């Protein structure tokens, strides 16, 4: 059966060309980048990109690199990911509905606070790990993010999220759902005894994943096995 919405979204040569540009770009593209490559006015490029988002062909999020402020939207190809467990999707959808009815306050800040409460709860019911990173990985696995631990050449710890189990909700309110994830990460770390501010979630931070960047100190595996030293042997 033909997906009518997607078929219509690809009914112009401009949108087909834009889709090809996004497919070829590691980490997605901004409206300005599409305009530069196609010659389209930014408002026209935005309209085409958002039409592709509405058809489920692209997803968008604000990729900030961990910097403050409100960065530009970045668009990338939508990958058909495995959904989160139904209760989690229902909870996230209810939160989005609640936030969409509010007219005052910062939606991103409210979503982060709600996610932090949720992250603490999820960490409390996740089997304990040897350090906060293990706890966070357990929470993210339980939600369906398919997380993978990475260590950079600069000695930093990252967790790459290779699936988005809430993909069908992202395009309803990207700011809210992405910041909900920020809160979940920080809440899980806080419950595990790590400073929550030591985590930054970067949408599209890698070509095939969103990235959680951690700045907390790591524990040497040898220290976990070493028995405590008794200062007084008597």
C-alpha positions in Angstrom: 0.0 0.0 0.0 1.3 3.5 -0.9 2.0 5.8 2.0 0.1 8.8 0.6 1.6 11.4 3.0 5.2 10.3 2.1 4.3 10.0 -1.6 3.0 13.6 -1.7 6.0 14.9 0.3 8.3 13.6 -2.4 6.1 15.1 -5.2 8.5 17.9 -6.0 12.1 17.7 -7.3 13.2 20.2 -4.6 12.2 17.9 -1.7 13.7 14.9 -3.4 16.9 16.8 -3.8 16.8 18.0 -0.2 16.2 14.5 1.0 19.3 13.3 -0.9 21.4 16.1 0.7 20.3 15.1 4.2 21.0 11.4 3.5 24.5 12.3 2.4 25.3 14.5 5.4 26.8 12.9 8.5 25.0 14.4 11.5 22.3 16.0 9.5 22.0 19.6 8.1 20.6 23.0 9.1 18.2 25.2 7.1 21.0 27.5 6.2 23.1 24.6 4.9 20.2 23.4 2.7 19.8 26.9 1.4 23.5 27.2 0.5 23.5 23.9 -1.4 20.2 24.4 -3.3 20.0 28.2 -3.7 16.6 28.2 -2.0 15.5 31.0 0.3 15.7 29.9 4.0 12.0 30.2 4.4 11.4 28.0 1.4 14.0 25.5 2.6 12.4 25.4 6.0 9.0 24.7 4.5 10.3 21.8 2.4 12.3 20.3 5.4 9.3 20.6 7.7 7.1 18.9 5.0 9.5 16.0 5.0 9.5 15.9 8.8 5.7 15.8 8.8 5.8 12.9 6.4 8.1 11.0 8.8 11.0 11.0 6.4 13.2 13.3 8.6 13.5 14.2 12.2 14.8 17.4 13.7 16.4 18.5 16.9 18.5 21.3 18.2 22.2 20.3 18.1 24.0 22.7 20.5 27.3 21.0 21.1 26.6 21.6 24.8 26.6 25.4 24.3 24.0 27.6 26.0 21.2 29.3 24.0 18.8 28.1 21.4 20.7 26.7 18.4 19.4 26.2 14.9 17.3 23.1 14.0 19.3 20.2 12.5 17.5 17.7 10.3 18.5 14.1 9.7 17.0 11.0 8.2 14.4 9.2 10.3 15.4 5.6 11.1 12.7 3.1 11.9 13.7 2.3 15.5 12.2 -0.1 17.9 9.7 1.6 20.1 10.0 2.0 23.9 7.8 -0.2 26.1 4.2 1.0 25.8 3.9 2.4 29.3 7.0 4.6 28.7 5.6 5.9 25.4 2.3 6.6 27.0 4.0 8.5 29.8 6.1 10.6 27.4 3.0 11.3 25.2 1.0 12.5 28.2 3.9 14.8 29.2 4.0 16.3 25.7 0.2 16.9 25.8 0.6 18.6 29.2 3.4 20.8 28.0 1.6 21.7 24.8 -1.3 23.2 26.8 1.0 25.4 28.8 1.6 28.9 27.6 4.0 30.2 30.3 7.5 29.1 31.2 10.3 27.4 29.3 9.1 24.1 27.9 12.6 22.8 27.7 13.3 23.5 31.3 10.0 21.9 32.4 10.7 18.8 30.3 14.2 18.5 31.8 12.8 18.7 35.4 10.1 16.1 34.6 12.7 13.8 33.0 15.0 14.2 36.0 12.3 12.9 38.3 11.6 10.1 35.9 15.3 9.2 35.6 15.7 9.0 39.4 12.7 6.6 39.5 14.0 4.4 36.7 17.5 4.2 38.3 15.9 3.2 41.6 14.3 0.1 39.9 17.3 -0.7 37.8 19.8 -3.4 39.0 22.7 -1.5 40.7 26.0 -1.2 38.8 29.6 -0.8 39.8 29.5 2.9 39.1 27.0 5.6 37.9 27.8 4.9 34.2 26.7 1.3 34.7 23.4 2.5 36.2 22.8 5.0 33.4 23.5 2.4 30.8 20.9 0.1 32.5 18.3 2.8 32.5 18.9 3.6 28.8 18.8 0.0 27.8 15.5 -0.4 29.6 14.0 2.4 27.7 15.3 1.0 24.4 18.0 3.4 23.3 20.6 0.7 22.5 23.4 2.6 24.2 27.0 1.9 23.6 29.9 3.1 25.7 32.7 5.0 24.0 36.0 6.4 25.2 37.4 9.3 23.1 41.0 9.9 22.3 40.8 12.9 24.6 40.0 10.6 27.5 36.3 11.5 27.7 33.5 9.1 28.2 30.5 9.1 25.8 27.4 7.0 25.5 26.1 6.7 21.9 22.3 6.2 21.6 21.8 4.3 18.4 18.0 4.1 18.5 15.3 6.5 19.5 12.4 4.6 21.0 10.3 7.8 21.1 10.8 8.6 17.4 7.1 9.0 16.8 6.9 11.6 19.5 10.0 13.6 18.6 8.4 15.5 15.7 5.4 16.5 17.8 7.7 18.6 20.1 11.4 18.1 19.6 12.4 20.6 22.3 10.3 18.8 24.9 11.2 15.2 24.1 14.9 15.8 23.7 15.0 17.7 27.0 13.0 14.9 28.6 15.9 12.7 27.7 18.4 15.1 29.1 16.5 15.0 32.4 16.3 11.2 32.4 20.1 11.0 32.0 20.7 13.5 34.8 18.2 12.0 37.1 19.7 8.5 36.7 23.2 9.9 37.4 22.0 11.8 40.4 20.4 8.7 41.9 23.6 6.8 41.4 25.6 9.4 43.3 27.1 11.4 40.3 26.7 15.1 39.7 23.8 15.5 37.2 25.3 18.6 35.7 28.2 16.4 34.4 26.2 15.1 31.5 25.3 16.8 28.2 23.0 15.2 25.6 23.9 16.1 22.0 21.2 15.3 19.4 22.9 14.0 16.2 26.2 14.2 18.0 27.5 11.4 15.8 26.6 10.4 12.3 24.6 7.4 13.5 23.6 8.4 17.0 22.7 10.9 19.6 25.5 11.3 22.1 25.6 11.6 25.9 28.9 13.2 27.0 30.0 12.6 30.6 32.5 14.6 32.5 32.5 12.8 35.8 35.6 11.0 37.0 35.9 7.4 36.1 36.7 4.5 38.5 39.7 2.3 37.6 38.4 -1.3 37.4 41.4 -2.4 39.5 40.2 -0.2 42.3 36.8 -2.0 42.3 38.5 -5.4 43.0 41.2 -4.1 45.4 40.2 -4.6 49.1 40.3 -1.6 51.3 43.6 -0.9 53.1 43.5 -1.1 56.8 45.6 1.8 58.2 46.0 0.0 61.5 46.9 -3.7 61.0 46.5 -4.6 64.6 
